[in-house]
Amino acid sequence: MEKDNDLIILKFSTPNFLRTMGSAISIGKPVLVEDVEEYLDPGIDPILQKQIFTADGSKIKQLRLGDGNIDYDDLFKFYMTTKMPNPHYLPEICIKVTLINFTVTFGGLED
């Protein structure tokens, strides 16, 4: 789906994770974080909560990520995937994201 948009694929264990995320946000590239467990890095909370603001009356959208503000491009999209068959996320996480279960079942295959 995002192949033509130069999808950036990361893991939370990727070196310079937040720096790479910041670059993707400011240039409007989609990001996929793979192999997410039930614990999410608190550093991505501003992304999940879409804490976008304009500074000093300018029309440039910004997002506070890590210890600095970065420009926010509206073309940025954020996806996360997990290999866990039935993850249990805290309610605080569930209200920030949209969960979609793509688990293949025998009944689904019959349909």
N, C-alpha and C positions, 0 to 999 in steps of 0.2 A: 504494500500500500504506500509506503514512504520511500520505496527504492529510488524513484526519480528525484527525490528531494535530498539525497545524500544523507541517509539515516546514519546517525552516530550511535554505535552500540557500546555500552559500558557495563561494568559491574561495580558494586560499591567498593570492591577491593582494588579497582583500577587506580594506579598511581595518578595523582593530580586530578582526582575525580571532580572536585568542585571547580577547579580551573577550567576543565574541559566543558563542564555544564555551563559555566559562565560564558564561555566563548560561543557555545551553541545557542544560548538564550539571546545573546546580543546580535548574532548574525541570522537568527531565525531558522535554525536547522532543527529537525526532529531528533529526539533522543530516546533510545530504548535502553532501559536498565534491566539486565537479565538476572536470573537466579535470585530474585528477591526472597528473603526469608520473612518470618513474621515480625522481625524487628526492622524498622526503617531508620536510616540515618537521620537524626534531627536536623542536619544541615540542609535537607531538602524541604523542610516545612514551609519556608516562604514560597517555594514553587507550588507545593500542593495547595496552599491557602490562597494562591494568586495575590500575594501582597504587593501589588503593582502600585506605584505612586508617581507623581510628577514633582520634581524638585524645583523650588524657587520660582514657581509660576511658569516654568518652561513647559513646552508641549512634549518634551521627550519623556517617554515612560521609562521608569527604572524599577529595579528589584534589588533588595538587599540580600546578598548571598555571601555567606562567610563573613568576612570582616570589611566588606566594601559594597558599594552600590555599582550595579552594572546596568547598561542600557537594555531595555526589553523590546524585542521585535515580536509583533503580533503573529508572525508565521511560525514561531516556536511551538512545538508540540512535545508532550512528555508521555511516555509509555513505560510501564513496568510489567515484567512477566515473572512467574514463578514456576518451578517444577513440582511444587508441593501439591499433592492430590486434593487436599482439603485444608487450605490454610485458615487459621483463625486469627484475624486481626482485631486489635482493640477498637472499641467504638470511636475513639479519637481519630483513628486512621480511616475508618469506614466513612466518616462524614466528610473527609477531605478528598476522597477518590471515588471513581465509579468502578465497581468490581464486575468483571464479566467472566463467567466460568465456561471455558471451551472444552471441558472434559468430554471425551468421546465415550459414550455408553453403548452397550450392546443394542438396546432399543433404538438409540439414535442411528446406529449403523443400519438397522433393519428398515427404518423410515427412508 
